[in-house]
Every structure is written in C-alpha cells, then in structure tokens.
Amino acid sequence: MNEFADTQLLPLAPGILLALLSIFFGFVLGALFGALESGFKPIMRKSGTAVLDTVYGGDTTKLEAVVSKAWKYAIRGHIHGGAIGTSALACILLLALLGVPGLLEKISAVSFGAGSLIYSAFWIVAAFTAPSIGKPKQAKEDLWWIAIPGAGLCLVGLTGTFISVCVHAMA
C-alpha cells in the first residue's frame, strides 16, 4: 500500500466498507427487482392474503392497494441504498483527503456508512411488513427503531464531515 492508503484511508476502512455494502445492497436489490419483480409482489400478497379476512375484511382491492404501496417501499430501499451509500462514500473519501483522520473523522465515517445501510434496510423491512398489517404507514411507524437510528447515524456522519471540513478550512 502507499502512504495515503495506510495513513488516511485505512483508518476509515470500516466506514468505507459499510458504505460500499450499502451501495452493493442497493444495486443487488435493483437487479433482483428488475429480474424478479413478478416474484416479489406475490410474496407480499401472500402475507396479506393470510390475514385477508381479519385485516382487510375480505376486500382484495384494499390488499392490492397495500401491496402496491409496499412495492414502492421496496423500491425506496433500493434507491436509498445506492444514493445514501454513495453520499457516505463520497464524504468518507473527502475526510481521507483532509489528512490523517482523527476521532471525529473515524466516527463520522462509521456513522455515515452504517446509517446508509440501516436506513435502506428499513425500507425493505417495511415493504415486507406492510401487507401483513394492512397499513403501510403503520409499518413505517412500527419500525421506527430501525429508521430513526439509521437516519440519525447518517446525520451524525454528515454533520461530522461538515465540521471536519470547516475545521480544516479555517486552519
């Protein structure tokens, strides 16, 4: 390895790996959804059909509306994985370019990388939970314990990056 990689990239490697994993997650979801869309919707529909009488009052139109919304949540998981993962990776590389990373930069990198993966996973879990409870919005609310930490970690990472850039710019 060269000196830049050893001194500036390696300390941020956990964040880099998490951000890359988030991007990979988003891309794999996109590929699976593109190739197997007709296979995912029946899985969602099946979990709703299991509670058709109790949750949907036997109304298949309501079930189809929820499956449609759940599919949109799944697409959000794909998009968020790629987009936030890429943003995290860009910010982490920016932190590496600032010099030898300190504690703030290391925390920021891991936070942003982990947050990007957690938040995109939240949308997938919500997508597959919604049909069984009949209310997509309720699925999102019930899964706050995934969404809020994921989004919070992204904000911690972005804020830390911003602070680090400002500190280095004023030095």
ChimeraX commands (.cxc) that place a marker at each C-alpha (Angstrom):
marker #1 position 0.00,0.00,0.00 radius 0.5
marker #1 position 1.05,3.59,-0.41 radius 0.5
marker #1 position 1.34,6.17,2.34 radius 0.5
marker #1 position -2.06,7.79,1.57 radius 0.5
marker #1 position -3.83,4.45,1.81 radius 0.5
marker #1 position -2.00,3.47,5.00 radius 0.5
marker #1 position -2.40,6.74,6.88 radius 0.5
marker #1 position -5.63,8.24,5.56 radius 0.5
marker #1 position -7.81,5.50,4.03 radius 0.5
marker #1 position -7.11,2.55,6.31 radius 0.5
marker #1 position -8.34,4.30,9.48 radius 0.5
marker #1 position -11.64,4.98,7.67 radius 0.5
marker #1 position -11.91,1.45,6.23 radius 0.5
marker #1 position -14.86,0.34,8.40 radius 0.5
marker #1 position -16.95,3.27,7.15 radius 0.5
marker #1 position -15.80,2.72,3.57 radius 0.5
marker #1 position -16.77,-0.94,3.74 radius 0.5
marker #1 position -20.20,-0.14,5.22 radius 0.5
marker #1 position -20.85,2.49,2.54 radius 0.5
marker #1 position -19.80,0.06,-0.20 radius 0.5
marker #1 position -22.03,-2.61,1.34 radius 0.5
marker #1 position -24.93,-0.16,1.23 radius 0.5
marker #1 position -24.26,0.58,-2.44 radius 0.5
marker #1 position -23.97,-3.15,-3.13 radius 0.5
marker #1 position -27.26,-3.76,-1.28 radius 0.5
marker #1 position -29.00,-1.11,-3.38 radius 0.5
marker #1 position -27.60,-2.47,-6.64 radius 0.5
marker #1 position -28.44,-6.08,-5.80 radius 0.5
marker #1 position -31.98,-5.08,-4.87 radius 0.5
marker #1 position -32.30,-3.22,-8.17 radius 0.5
marker #1 position -31.10,-6.25,-10.10 radius 0.5
marker #1 position -33.38,-8.61,-8.21 radius 0.5
marker #1 position -36.37,-6.32,-8.56 radius 0.5
marker #1 position -35.72,-5.88,-12.26 radius 0.5
marker #1 position -35.32,-9.58,-12.89 radius 0.5
marker #1 position -37.83,-10.94,-10.39 radius 0.5
marker #1 position -40.45,-8.23,-9.80 radius 0.5
marker #1 position -43.18,-10.73,-10.55 radius 0.5
marker #1 position -41.77,-12.93,-7.76 radius 0.5
marker #1 position -41.62,-10.29,-5.02 radius 0.5
marker #1 position -45.16,-8.99,-5.27 radius 0.5
marker #1 position -46.69,-12.46,-4.75 radius 0.5
marker #1 position -44.62,-12.84,-1.56 radius 0.5
marker #1 position -46.03,-9.55,-0.32 radius 0.5
marker #1 position -49.51,-10.50,-1.47 radius 0.5
marker #1 position -49.25,-13.88,0.28 radius 0.5
marker #1 position -48.57,-12.29,3.67 radius 0.5
marker #1 position -51.61,-10.07,3.14 radius 0.5
marker #1 position -53.76,-12.95,1.94 radius 0.5
marker #1 position -53.00,-14.78,5.19 radius 0.5
marker #1 position -54.86,-12.01,7.04 radius 0.5
marker #1 position -57.34,-11.12,4.27 radius 0.5
marker #1 position -60.44,-11.72,6.40 radius 0.5
marker #1 position -59.19,-10.25,9.67 radius 0.5
marker #1 position -57.16,-7.26,8.47 radius 0.5
marker #1 position -58.77,-6.45,5.13 radius 0.5
marker #1 position -62.33,-7.60,5.82 radius 0.5
marker #1 position -62.08,-9.86,2.77 radius 0.5
marker #1 position -61.55,-6.86,0.45 radius 0.5
marker #1 position -58.90,-7.84,-2.12 radius 0.5
marker #1 position -58.92,-4.31,-3.55 radius 0.5
marker #1 position -57.57,-3.00,-0.25 radius 0.5
marker #1 position -54.97,-5.74,-0.20 radius 0.5
marker #1 position -53.80,-4.83,-3.72 radius 0.5
marker #1 position -53.53,-1.16,-2.74 radius 0.5
marker #1 position -51.30,-2.10,0.21 radius 0.5
marker #1 position -49.17,-4.43,-1.93 radius 0.5
marker #1 position -48.73,-1.59,-4.42 radius 0.5
marker #1 position -47.60,0.78,-1.67 radius 0.5
marker #1 position -45.36,-1.91,-0.18 radius 0.5
marker #1 position -43.70,-2.33,-3.58 radius 0.5
marker #1 position -42.95,1.41,-3.58 radius 0.5
marker #1 position -41.32,0.99,-0.16 radius 0.5
marker #1 position -39.14,-1.80,-1.58 radius 0.5
marker #1 position -38.07,0.50,-4.41 radius 0.5
marker #1 position -37.19,3.15,-1.83 radius 0.5
marker #1 position -34.90,0.63,-0.12 radius 0.5
marker #1 position -33.11,0.05,-3.42 radius 0.5
marker #1 position -32.78,3.76,-4.17 radius 0.5
marker #1 position -31.73,4.75,-0.65 radius 0.5
marker #1 position -29.08,2.04,-0.53 radius 0.5
marker #1 position -27.39,3.29,-3.67 radius 0.5
marker #1 position -27.88,7.01,-3.09 radius 0.5
marker #1 position -27.07,7.33,0.59 radius 0.5
marker #1 position -24.31,4.75,0.29 radius 0.5
marker #1 position -22.73,6.79,-2.49 radius 0.5
marker #1 position -23.09,10.00,-0.49 radius 0.5
marker #1 position -21.49,8.31,2.51 radius 0.5
marker #1 position -18.61,7.02,0.41 radius 0.5
marker #1 position -18.03,10.48,-1.12 radius 0.5
marker #1 position -17.98,12.11,2.31 radius 0.5
marker #1 position -15.66,9.46,3.72 radius 0.5
marker #1 position -13.23,9.92,0.84 radius 0.5
marker #1 position -13.39,13.67,1.43 radius 0.5
marker #1 position -12.47,13.03,5.07 radius 0.5
marker #1 position -9.48,10.98,3.90 radius 0.5
marker #1 position -8.33,13.84,1.66 radius 0.5
marker #1 position -8.28,16.22,4.63 radius 0.5
marker #1 position -5.32,14.45,6.21 radius 0.5
marker #1 position -4.74,11.80,8.84 radius 0.5
marker #1 position -8.18,11.04,10.31 radius 0.5
marker #1 position -8.81,11.76,13.95 radius 0.5
marker #1 position -11.61,10.51,16.17 radius 0.5
marker #1 position -14.22,12.83,14.61 radius 0.5
marker #1 position -13.44,11.60,11.11 radius 0.5
marker #1 position -13.47,7.93,12.18 radius 0.5
marker #1 position -16.81,8.29,13.98 radius 0.5
marker #1 position -18.26,10.20,11.04 radius 0.5
marker #1 position -17.17,7.55,8.55 radius 0.5
marker #1 position -18.58,4.61,10.51 radius 0.5
marker #1 position -21.77,6.51,11.33 radius 0.5
marker #1 position -22.49,7.51,7.73 radius 0.5
marker #1 position -21.61,4.08,6.35 radius 0.5
marker #1 position -23.70,2.20,8.91 radius 0.5
marker #1 position -26.58,4.66,8.68 radius 0.5
marker #1 position -26.80,4.31,4.92 radius 0.5
marker #1 position -27.12,0.53,5.19 radius 0.5
marker #1 position -29.53,0.55,8.13 radius 0.5
marker #1 position -31.84,3.15,6.62 radius 0.5
marker #1 position -32.10,1.38,3.29 radius 0.5
marker #1 position -32.77,-1.93,5.08 radius 0.5
marker #1 position -35.59,-0.20,7.00 radius 0.5
marker #1 position -37.50,0.34,3.74 radius 0.5
marker #1 position -37.18,-3.31,2.77 radius 0.5
marker #1 position -38.41,-4.49,6.17 radius 0.5
marker #1 position -41.32,-2.02,5.97 radius 0.5
marker #1 position -42.17,-3.26,2.46 radius 0.5
marker #1 position -42.50,-6.86,3.57 radius 0.5
marker #1 position -44.24,-5.98,6.86 radius 0.5
marker #1 position -46.95,-3.69,5.45 radius 0.5
marker #1 position -49.17,-6.33,3.77 radius 0.5
marker #1 position -49.44,-8.43,6.92 radius 0.5
marker #1 position -50.70,-5.50,8.99 radius 0.5
marker #1 position -52.72,-3.84,6.24 radius 0.5
marker #1 position -51.43,-0.32,6.75 radius 0.5
marker #1 position -48.18,0.80,5.11 radius 0.5
marker #1 position -47.96,3.91,7.26 radius 0.5
marker #1 position -48.34,1.75,10.37 radius 0.5
marker #1 position -45.49,-0.48,9.18 radius 0.5
marker #1 position -43.24,2.58,8.96 radius 0.5
marker #1 position -44.31,3.75,12.41 radius 0.5
marker #1 position -43.85,0.31,13.96 radius 0.5
marker #1 position -40.33,0.11,12.57 radius 0.5
marker #1 position -39.17,3.48,13.90 radius 0.5
marker #1 position -36.49,1.62,15.86 radius 0.5
marker #1 position -34.75,0.86,12.55 radius 0.5
marker #1 position -35.48,4.09,10.67 radius 0.5
marker #1 position -34.55,6.65,13.31 radius 0.5
marker #1 position -31.15,5.18,14.23 radius 0.5
marker #1 position -30.33,4.70,10.52 radius 0.5
marker #1 position -31.26,8.27,9.61 radius 0.5
marker #1 position -29.65,9.56,12.80 radius 0.5
marker #1 position -26.36,7.86,12.00 radius 0.5
marker #1 position -26.43,9.41,8.53 radius 0.5
marker #1 position -26.92,12.83,10.08 radius 0.5
marker #1 position -24.11,12.23,12.57 radius 0.5
marker #1 position -21.82,11.24,9.71 radius 0.5
marker #1 position -22.76,14.17,7.53 radius 0.5
marker #1 position -22.53,16.64,10.42 radius 0.5
marker #1 position -19.13,15.28,11.43 radius 0.5
marker #1 position -17.94,15.59,7.85 radius 0.5
marker #1 position -19.18,19.18,7.68 radius 0.5
marker #1 position -17.47,20.08,10.96 radius 0.5
marker #1 position -14.23,18.42,9.90 radius 0.5
marker #1 position -14.21,20.26,6.57 radius 0.5
marker #1 position -14.91,23.58,8.31 radius 0.5
marker #1 position -12.14,22.99,10.88 radius 0.5
marker #1 position -9.65,22.13,8.15 radius 0.5
marker #1 position -10.74,25.09,6.02 radius 0.5
marker #1 position -10.16,27.51,8.90 radius 0.5
marker #1 position -6.78,26.03,9.83 radius 0.5
marker link #1:1,2 radius 0.2
marker link #1:2,3 radius 0.2
marker link #1:3,4 radius 0.2
marker link #1:4,5 radius 0.2
marker link #1:5,6 radius 0.2
marker link #1:6,7 radius 0.2
marker link #1:7,8 radius 0.2
marker link #1:8,9 radius 0.2
marker link #1:9,10 radius 0.2
marker link #1:10,11 radius 0.2
marker link #1:11,12 radius 0.2
marker link #1:12,13 radius 0.2
marker link #1:13,14 radius 0.2
marker link #1:14,15 radius 0.2
marker link #1:15,16 radius 0.2
marker link #1:16,17 radius 0.2
marker link #1:17,18 radius 0.2
marker link #1:18,19 radius 0.2
marker link #1:19,20 radius 0.2
marker link #1:20,21 radius 0.2
marker link #1:21,22 radius 0.2
marker link #1:22,23 radius 0.2
marker link #1:23,24 radius 0.2
marker link #1:24,25 radius 0.2
marker link #1:25,26 radius 0.2
marker link #1:26,27 radius 0.2
marker link #1:27,28 radius 0.2
marker link #1:28,29 radius 0.2
marker link #1:29,30 radius 0.2
marker link #1:30,31 radius 0.2
marker link #1:31,32 radius 0.2
marker link #1:32,33 radius 0.2
marker link #1:33,34 radius 0.2
marker link #1:34,35 radius 0.2
marker link #1:35,36 radius 0.2
marker link #1:36,37 radius 0.2
marker link #1:37,38 radius 0.2
marker link #1:38,39 radius 0.2
marker link #1:39,40 radius 0.2
marker link #1:40,41 radius 0.2
marker link #1:41,42 radius 0.2
marker link #1:42,43 radius 0.2
marker link #1:43,44 radius 0.2
marker link #1:44,45 radius 0.2
marker link #1:45,46 radius 0.2
marker link #1:46,47 radius 0.2
marker link #1:47,48 radius 0.2
marker link #1:48,49 radius 0.2
marker link #1:49,50 radius 0.2
marker link #1:50,51 radius 0.2
marker link #1:51,52 radius 0.2
marker link #1:52,53 radius 0.2
marker link #1:53,54 radius 0.2
marker link #1:54,55 radius 0.2
marker link #1:55,56 radius 0.2
marker link #1:56,57 radius 0.2
marker link #1:57,58 radius 0.2
marker link #1:58,59 radius 0.2
marker link #1:59,60 radius 0.2
marker link #1:60,61 radius 0.2
marker link #1:61,62 radius 0.2
marker link #1:62,63 radius 0.2
marker link #1:63,64 radius 0.2
marker link #1:64,65 radius 0.2
marker link #1:65,66 radius 0.2
marker link #1:66,67 radius 0.2
marker link #1:67,68 radius 0.2
marker link #1:68,69 radius 0.2
marker link #1:69,70 radius 0.2
marker link #1:70,71 radius 0.2
marker link #1:71,72 radius 0.2
marker link #1:72,73 radius 0.2
marker link #1:73,74 radius 0.2
marker link #1:74,75 radius 0.2
marker link #1:75,76 radius 0.2
marker link #1:76,77 radius 0.2
marker link #1:77,78 radius 0.2
marker link #1:78,79 radius 0.2
marker link #1:79,80 radius 0.2
marker link #1:80,81 radius 0.2
marker link #1:81,82 radius 0.2
marker link #1:82,83 radius 0.2
marker link #1:83,84 radius 0.2
marker link #1:84,85 radius 0.2
marker link #1:85,86 radius 0.2
marker link #1:86,87 radius 0.2
marker link #1:87,88 radius 0.2
marker link #1:88,89 radius 0.2
marker link #1:89,90 radius 0.2
marker link #1:90,91 radius 0.2
marker link #1:91,92 radius 0.2
marker link #1:92,93 radius 0.2
marker link #1:93,94 radius 0.2
marker link #1:94,95 radius 0.2
marker link #1:95,96 radius 0.2
marker link #1:96,97 radius 0.2
marker link #1:97,98 radius 0.2
marker link #1:98,99 radius 0.2
marker link #1:99,100 radius 0.2
marker link #1:100,101 radius 0.2
marker link #1:101,102 radius 0.2
marker link #1:102,103 radius 0.2
marker link #1:103,104 radius 0.2
marker link #1:104,105 radius 0.2
marker link #1:105,106 radius 0.2
marker link #1:106,107 radius 0.2
marker link #1:107,108 radius 0.2
marker link #1:108,109 radius 0.2
marker link #1:109,110 radius 0.2
marker link #1:110,111 radius 0.2
marker link #1:111,112 radius 0.2
marker link #1:112,113 radius 0.2
marker link #1:113,114 radius 0.2
marker link #1:114,115 radius 0.2
marker link #1:115,116 radius 0.2
marker link #1:116,117 radius 0.2
marker link #1:117,118 radius 0.2
marker link #1:118,119 radius 0.2
marker link #1:119,120 radius 0.2
marker link #1:120,121 radius 0.2
marker link #1:121,122 radius 0.2
marker link #1:122,123 radius 0.2
marker link #1:123,124 radius 0.2
marker link #1:124,125 radius 0.2
marker link #1:125,126 radius 0.2
marker link #1:126,127 radius 0.2
marker link #1:127,128 radius 0.2
marker link #1:128,129 radius 0.2
marker link #1:129,130 radius 0.2
marker link #1:130,131 radius 0.2
marker link #1:131,132 radius 0.2
marker link #1:132,133 radius 0.2
marker link #1:133,134 radius 0.2
marker link #1:134,135 radius 0.2
marker link #1:135,136 radius 0.2
marker link #1:136,137 radius 0.2
marker link #1:137,138 radius 0.2
marker link #1:138,139 radius 0.2
marker link #1:139,140 radius 0.2
marker link #1:140,141 radius 0.2
marker link #1:141,142 radius 0.2
marker link #1:142,143 radius 0.2
marker link #1:143,144 radius 0.2
marker link #1:144,145 radius 0.2
marker link #1:145,146 radius 0.2
marker link #1:146,147 radius 0.2
marker link #1:147,148 radius 0.2
marker link #1:148,149 radius 0.2
marker link #1:149,150 radius 0.2
marker link #1:150,151 radius 0.2
marker link #1:151,152 radius 0.2
marker link #1:152,153 radius 0.2
marker link #1:153,154 radius 0.2
marker link #1:154,155 radius 0.2
marker link #1:155,156 radius 0.2
marker link #1:156,157 radius 0.2
marker link #1:157,158 radius 0.2
marker link #1:158,159 radius 0.2
marker link #1:159,160 radius 0.2
marker link #1:160,161 radius 0.2
marker link #1:161,162 radius 0.2
marker link #1:162,163 radius 0.2
marker link #1:163,164 radius 0.2
marker link #1:164,165 radius 0.2
marker link #1:165,166 radius 0.2
marker link #1:166,167 radius 0.2
marker link #1:167,168 radius 0.2
marker link #1:168,169 radius 0.2
marker link #1:169,170 radius 0.2
marker link #1:170,171 radius 0.2
view
